[in-house]
Amino acid sequence: MAKGKKTKQAKGKTITLKTAQNCVELILNGKRRLDLSFKGIGAVPKCIQALHDVDQLDLSRNLIRKIPEFIDHFTKITLLDLHSNYLEELPAAIGRLQSLLVLNLCNNRLKNLPRELGSLQKLQTLNLGLNQLEALPTFIAALKDLRHLGLSDNRLTRVPPCLARLSKLERVNLERNPIPTEQAPSGGAAGAAERLYLVKESFLCEGCLSKCQMERKKMEDA
């Protein structure tokens, strides 16, 4: 579902428990995935609470506007895919999905994120691309295990300072944000998006490490 083609949508289809059960598929290592993508649903079906013991939940490419509080019944899931919906907010309950490794929220209408998102201590991949975020909240720095962060196509006007506190971060995508391509006159790091690369410190020689530490300090001061 292309973001530019989102228009006024229909109410959405209804999913029965039997239909949902038929959408459970086996994946690697005997894990189970509930795949309700491309179903034309406008709301998360209440009936899927009966399938809360699945390992992955895919609700992507639908017409969903709101994630219900009962999402926290899915305590086992390691992957939650919500991309390409119409979400404008997330419930606090999402912070109780303590097994999550991957959370895909790409291509929605998010302007803010709930503080509870910072409670996902095992999260390794977070995709927030194609939303309406003007800033990245500081509590994202609490995601100490985060390795991949997608922030492309938002409304960020500077490189989020909290990125410097994510010690395990390997890759971040800041493409197509209104971040200046040249450094601000004050010497800040607002224009660093075009030259931001994240590598492990042990991979750098002493000179390069010193230079990176200086750039990092500029970003934090900015």
C-alpha positions in Angstrom: 0.0 0.0 0.0 1.8 3.2 -1.2 1.7 6.0 1.3 0.9 8.5 -1.3 -2.3 6.7 -2.4 -4.0 6.5 1.0 -7.5 8.0 0.6 -10.7 7.7 2.5 -11.1 4.0 3.2 -14.0 1.6 3.7 -15.0 0.2 7.0 -13.0 -2.9 6.5 -13.7 -6.6 6.3 -14.6 -8.9 9.2 -12.3 -11.8 10.2 -13.8 -14.8 12.1 -11.8 -17.0 14.4 -11.9 -19.9 11.9 -10.5 -17.6 9.2 -7.7 -16.4 11.6 -6.9 -20.0 12.6 -6.4 -20.8 8.9 -3.9 -17.9 8.7 -1.6 -19.4 11.3 1.5 -20.8 9.5 4.6 -22.7 10.7 7.9 -20.9 10.2 11.4 -21.9 11.2 12.1 -23.9 14.3 8.5 -24.9 14.8 7.5 -21.3 15.5 4.0 -20.1 14.5 3.1 -16.9 12.7 -0.4 -15.4 12.5 -0.4 -13.6 9.1 -3.4 -11.3 8.7 -1.7 -9.0 6.1 -3.6 -7.9 3.0 -7.0 -8.8 4.6 -8.7 -5.4 4.2 -9.5 -5.2 7.9 -10.2 -1.9 9.5 -9.8 -3.1 13.1 -7.8 -5.8 14.9 -10.3 -8.7 15.3 -11.1 -9.4 18.9 -11.3 -13.1 18.1 -7.6 -13.4 17.6 -7.1 -13.1 21.4 -7.7 -16.9 21.3 -4.5 -17.2 19.3 -2.3 -15.2 21.7 0.3 -18.0 22.0 1.7 -17.5 18.4 5.3 -16.4 18.0 4.8 -13.7 15.4 1.9 -11.4 14.5 1.6 -9.7 11.1 -1.2 -7.1 10.7 0.5 -5.2 7.9 -1.1 -3.7 4.8 -4.6 -3.2 6.2 -6.8 -0.3 7.1 -6.2 -0.4 10.8 -6.5 2.9 12.7 -6.0 1.8 16.2 -4.2 -1.0 18.1 -6.3 -2.3 21.0 -5.1 -2.7 24.5 -5.5 -6.5 24.3 -2.4 -6.6 22.2 -0.6 -7.2 25.4 -2.1 -10.7 25.5 0.5 -11.7 22.9 3.3 -11.9 25.4 5.2 -14.5 23.3 5.6 -12.7 20.1 9.1 -11.7 18.9 7.9 -9.9 15.8 5.0 -7.5 15.4 4.4 -6.1 11.9 2.0 -3.2 11.6 3.4 -1.4 8.6 1.2 0.2 6.0 -1.8 1.0 8.1 -3.4 4.2 9.3 -2.1 4.3 12.8 -2.0 7.7 14.4 -1.0 6.5 17.9 0.1 3.4 19.8 -1.4 2.1 23.1 0.6 2.0 26.3 0.1 -1.8 26.3 2.7 -2.2 23.5 5.3 -1.7 26.2 4.3 -5.0 27.8 5.4 -7.1 24.8 8.7 -7.9 26.5 9.7 -10.7 24.0 9.7 -8.4 21.0 12.8 -8.4 18.9 11.3 -6.7 15.8 8.7 -4.0 15.6 7.7 -2.6 12.2 5.6 0.6 12.2 6.7 1.9 8.8 4.1 3.7 6.6 1.6 4.9 9.2 0.6 8.4 10.5 2.5 8.5 13.8 3.4 11.9 15.2 4.2 10.7 18.7 5.4 7.5 20.4 4.3 6.3 23.8 6.8 6.4 26.6 6.1 2.7 27.2 7.9 1.9 24.0 11.2 2.4 25.8 10.4 -0.6 28.0 11.0 -3.1 25.1 14.4 -4.1 26.4 15.0 -7.0 24.0 14.0 -5.0 20.8 16.7 -5.2 18.1 14.9 -3.7 15.1 12.6 -0.7 15.1 11.2 0.6 11.8 9.6 4.1 12.0 10.1 5.1 8.4 7.3 6.9 6.5 5.6 8.5 9.4 5.2 12.1 10.6 7.7 12.3 13.5 9.2 15.7 14.0 11.6 14.4 16.7 12.7 11.1 18.3 11.9 11.0 22.0 14.8 10.6 24.4 13.3 7.4 25.9 14.4 5.6 22.7 17.9 5.6 24.3 16.5 3.1 26.8 16.4 0.4 24.0 19.9 -0.8 24.9 19.7 -3.8 22.6 18.6 -1.9 19.5 20.7 -2.6 16.4 18.7 -1.4 13.4 16.6 1.8 13.4 14.6 3.1 10.4 13.7 6.8 10.5 13.5 7.6 6.8 10.8 9.8 5.3 9.7 11.6 8.5 9.9 15.3 9.5 13.2 15.3 11.5 15.1 18.5 11.3 18.3 17.2 13.0 20.1 14.0 13.8 18.4 12.8 17.1 21.0 13.2 19.9 19.8 10.1 21.7 21.3 7.9 18.9 24.7 8.5 20.6 23.5 6.6 23.6 22.6 3.4 21.7 25.8 1.5 22.1 24.7 -1.5 20.0 23.2 0.4 17.1 24.7 -0.8 13.8 22.5 0.9 11.2 20.2 3.9 11.1 18.3 5.2 8.1 17.7 9.0 8.2 17.1 9.4 4.4 14.6 11.9 3.1 14.2 14.0 6.3 14.4 17.8 6.2 17.8 17.7 7.9 20.2 20.4 6.5 23.0 18.9 4.4 25.5 21.4 5.7 26.5 22.1 9.2 24.8 24.9 11.0 26.8 28.2 11.4 27.0 27.5 15.1 29.1 24.4 14.5 26.4 22.0 15.6 25.9 18.6 14.0 22.5 19.3 12.5 23.8 18.5 9.0 25.4 15.2 9.9 22.7 13.0 8.4 24.4 12.7 5.0 27.6 11.4 6.6 26.3 9.4 9.5 27.8 5.9 9.7 27.8 3.6 12.7 30.6 1.2 13.3 32.1 -0.6 16.3 34.8 1.4 18.0 37.1 -1.7 17.9 37.1 -1.4 14.1 38.7 2.0 14.1 42.3 3.1 14.3 43.3 5.6 17.1 43.1 8.6 14.8 39.7 7.7 13.3 38.4 6.9 16.8 39.5 10.3 18.1 37.8 12.0 15.1 34.6 10.1 15.6 34.5 10.9 19.3 34.9 14.6 18.5 32.0 14.4 16.0 29.9 12.5 18.5 30.5 15.2 21.1 29.4 17.9 18.6 26.1 15.9 18.1 25.5 15.7 21.8 26.2 19.4 22.4 23.9 20.3 19.5 
